[in-house]
């Protein structure tokens, strides 16, 4: 099956603060197929709309961001998580998508839903795939969502989807315990984006002197998923670069004290395209996730992105990390740590390893086996959609 449109109901904005699974998968699918990327709805009463979303004040907008990729952006009433408002929001979402499809005048081959909204069935004739990128039940309280509501939403998605795919072994096992088979399609990385890291210009807002020593770095959202104690311990032992937006509720007081340390540079949010100069500064990339059920069901992008940049990696002991380390060469390339002290020790060990051309090549080759093109190919295969093995355009 091929030639029609793929509709992708995303769980994150295409131009959000950090380029995530949805954007990368949609970009790869759009190399060969026309894709309608349905952004999460924006509240009508939002005082300060996201700068990345040129959302329409009235009717939904369709914006081409590539030769085969179109974004759908629309608004719904505020407080959409409230019961009555939620049903209205879903109805408006379905209507916006159907109207967009009428404007595009294209048949729909398949639908991928990467969120927990009740949108499966919006296009009656299309084959559907539910793609779970997080354990929403385990993370409900952290996100301020009602747990029972999310349990019901999860059960509905598992019941209604023709196919279910998940990013992590823990999610696969949990869904299968609920009676639904799930295919494992892990997160990936954009290998081409980091090909020229070592020749990137120095970033304008971060630097370390030669005498500071090897630089440990974290790139991504700085939020409740991160173990602040690990960052504190690493900063106490040497230079630390933090790249990414910080959630206002994350470690109040402690985070402010951390970024005031002379060994720490925090540069805030950077667009995906701006990351190579910062990765050039980093010797050892950190994946310091706290030990929670939500994190154990995740598959952090950053571990593979550090390797794609040719950098060493030290990660928390996650099932996703174990999956990578079980591959050929994984244990030599990815170190794990279970405590702040072990992180400090592992970072020091990784920093002492000479970054030879051969080692950089092995790291990048490992990451290349997990390029997003492979993930898009797997999802297309589950939907019986023809797709060649292609890289990012």
N, C-alpha and C positions, 0 to 999 in steps of 0.2 A: 504494500500500500504506500503510495506516495503521490505528490503533486498538489495536495491540498494544504490547508492552513493548520498550524499547530497553535493551540491556545494554551498559554502558560499563566495560571493563576498564581501569582507570586506571594510569598510571605514577607518579602522585603522590597523596598523601593529600588528601582533599577539604578538610580543615581544616589543611593543612600550614603551614609557616612563611611561605610566600609563595603567594598565590593564583595558580595557574598555568593553563596551557592547559586541562587536564582539567576543572578546576572551572568555568571560565567557559563552556566548550562545553556541559558537562552542564547547567548552570543555564539556558542558552538553549534547549537541546533540551527541557528540562522545562517550558518555558512552555506547550507544546502537547502534549507526549507524556509518558507515564509512563516514568521512567528508573530503572534499577537501577545505581547507581554502585558498582563493585567496588573497594574500597580495596586497595592492595598489602597482602599478609599481614604480620602482626606476629609476631615471634619469641616463642615460648612463654616462653623464659628471659630475655626483656628485663627487666633490673633496674629500669628506670625507663621504663615505657610512655609514649609521647608524650601530653602533656596534652590534645591535640586529639582523641585517639582513646579513647573510653570503651569499650575493647575488652573483650569478654567473657573470662572466665577459662576457659570451657569451650566451649560451643556458639557458633557464629557469631551475631552480632547484626544485626538489621535495624532501622534507625532512620530515621524520616521526618524530613526537613529542609525539606520543602515539600509542597505539596499533590500534587505529581507526581514528587517526587524521593526515592528511598530509598537509604540507604547500607548496604552490606554490609561488615562488619568481622569478621575471623576471625584465628586464630593458626595458625602452622606451627612445626615444629622450628627451632632456631637454626642458623646457618651454612648458610642455604638455597642459597648459591651453590656448595657442594660437590656433586660429581656425584650421589652417591646420595641426598643430602638434597634436592637440587633436584627429582628425579623425584617424591619423596614430596610435596614442597611443591606441585608442579603437580597431583598427584592430589587433594590436600586442597583446593586451590583449586577444581578442577572440581566436587568433591563439595559444597563449600559453596555454590557457585552453583546447582547443580541442586536442592539442598535448599531454598534460598531461593526459587527459582522455583516449587517445589511449594507452599510456604507462601503465596506471592503469588497463585497460581492464575491466572496470566495467560499467554496465548500470547506468544511472542517474535517480533517483526517483524524485528529486525536486531541485529547485534553489532558494536560498535566496540572494537578492541583497540589501546590506545595505549601498549603496552609490548612487551617481547620475550619474555615467558613463553609457553610452549607451551600456550596456551589456545584457540587457534582450533580450532573443531570441538567445543567444549564443548556447544553447542546445535546439534544436527545439521541441523535444518531451516532455520536462520536464515541470511540473507544476511550476509556478513562484510566488514568494512572494517578494514584495518590502517592506523593513523594514526601516522606517524613524526614525532615532534616534536623529535628530536635524532638526530645521527649517532652511534649507540652504539658503532660500531666505532672511529671516530676518538677518541671520548672514553673508551674502555674503560680504558686505563692510568690516566687521571686519576681514574676512579671506582673503581679497584682491582679491575677485572673482567678475566678472562682473554680476551685478544683473539681467539684461535681459537674459543673457545666463542661469543663474540658474533658472529663472522662466520657461524658455522653457524646461530645463532638468527635472524640477519637473513635469511639465505637461506631458512630455513623459513617465516618470516612472509610473505616475498614469494611463495613458492610456494603457500602454503595459502590466502591471503586472496582473496576474490572481487574486491575492489577495494583499491587502495593510494592513500593520500593522504599528502602531505608538507607541511611548513610552509615550506620554503625552496627556491629555485631550485637550489642546490648539491645538496641531497638528491634532488631530482627528476632532475637530470642523472646523478647517480651510480647511482640505481636503474635508469634507462633504459639506462645502459651495461651493467648486469647483466642486461638483457633484460626488465625489468618496467616497464611504463608506470605512471607515477604522476601523480595529479592534484595540482595546487598549491592548497592551502588554507592560507594563511599564518596566523600568529597575529593577534590583533586587540586591541581595547581596550574597556573598559567606559566609554563616554562619559558615561552618566548619573551614574556614581559621582563624577565630577569637575566636575559642573555648577556647584556652589556653592563651589569652592575659594577664590575671592577673598573670600567672606564667612564662611569657616570661622574658628572661634576660634583664637587663637594656641596653639601646642602648649605643654604645661606644662614640657617638659624640653629645649627648645631655643630660643635666641633670638640675635639679632645686633643690634648698635646701628646707628643710622642712618649713622654715619660709617665703618662697616666696608666699605661698598661692595656691589655686586651679589653675590648668593649663587649659587654653583654647587652642584648637588646630585646625589646618586646615590641611587636607590631600588631595592632588590632584594637578592638574595643576594650577599654579599661573599665570593667564593671564587676558585678558581684561574682562572676565566674572565676575571677582571678584571685590567687592567694597572695594577699598583700605582704604576708610574712616572708614569702620567697623574694619578692622585690626588695624588701628592706634588707634581708640578709645579703643578697647579691650586691646591693649598693654599698653596704658596709665593707665589702671586700674589694671593690674596684668600680670602674666606670659602668654606668647603666644608661642606655638610651631608650626612652619611651616614645613610641609613635602611635598616636591614636586618640580618639575622643574619650574623655572620662565621664562616666555617668555621675550625676550630682550626688547620688546616694552612696557611692562607693567609698568606703573607709574614710568617713569624715574625720578630719584632724590628722589621721595617720598619713593619708595621701599628701596633704599639704606639707607635712613635715618631710616626707620622702623627697618631694621635688625641690625642696629647699637645700638638700644636701649638695655639697660641692661636687660630688661624683656623678650627679644625676642631671640629665638633660631631658626635658619633656617638651616636645614640639607640637602636641595637639593633633588635631585631625589633618590628615593629608590624603588627597585623592589618590586612587590606585595608581594612576600614571606618574605620580610624584614620588613613589616609594624607592626606586632604585638608588638615588643618592644616599638615602638613610641606611639602606641595607649595605651599602659600600662601607659605612662606618662600623658596622657590626662584625665582630669575630664569632660570637656564639649567640644563636637565637634561642629565646626562651618560650616555652609553652607551659606556663606555671598555673595550671588549673587546680582549683580547690577540689577536694575529694567529696563530690556530691553525686546523687543519682542522676541529676540533669547532665552534669559533665561526663559521667561515665557512659552516657548514651550519645555523646557528641562525637564529632570527628573534626577536630580543629584543622582549619586550612593552613595555619601558620607553620606547622611542622614541615609540610611539603614545600611551602614557599621559601623557607630558609634554605632548604636543600637545593631548590631550583636556583637560588642565588649563590650557591657554592659555599654556604656557611655551615658551621657545626650546629648541632641541635641538642638541647637538654629539655626533656619533657617530663611532665607528671606521668605517673603510671596509670594510663588510661587504657581501656580495651582497644581503642583505635590505635594507640601507640604500639600495643602488643601485636596487633595485626600487621602493622608495617614492619616491626622488628622481626617477625616470623618469616618475612620474605628474604630471599638471597641478598646478602649484604646489609640488611637492615640493622642488625645488632652492632655492626661496626660503625654505622653512620648516625645512629640515634641513641643517645644516652638517656637513661631514665633516672629519676630521683623521687624519693618519697617524702622528703622533709626539706625545710629551708637549708639545713646544714648539708644535706646530700646534694642539693642544688649547687651550693657554693663549691663543694668539692668537685662535682662533675663539670662545672663551668671551668674551673682551673685546669682540670685534666684536658678538656677539649681545647682550651686556649693554648696549651703547650704543644699540641699536635701541629706540626708544620703544614701550612695550607699550600701544598704543592699543586702543580697543574693536574697531576694524576688524581689527587684526592678531590679537587674541585670537579673534575670530569666525572668521577664516580658518583658524587653527590647529585650532580645534574642529571646523569643517566638514570639514577634511581627515581628522581622526581619525574622524569619524562615518562616513565611507565605509568604515571598517574595524572597525565595531562587531562585537562577538562574535555578534550576531544574524545578520550576514551570513555568518560562518563556519559557524554551525550550519545555516543555510539551505543552504549549499553541501554540507555533509556529508550532510544529509538528502536532498538531490537526488541525490547519488551512490548512495544506497541506495534510491532510488525511494520515499521516504517523503514524504507530503504535509506541507508546512509553509508557513505564511504568513510574510511578512516581519515578524517581531515583535521588540520590544525586551525588555530585562530586566523581569521582573515586579516 
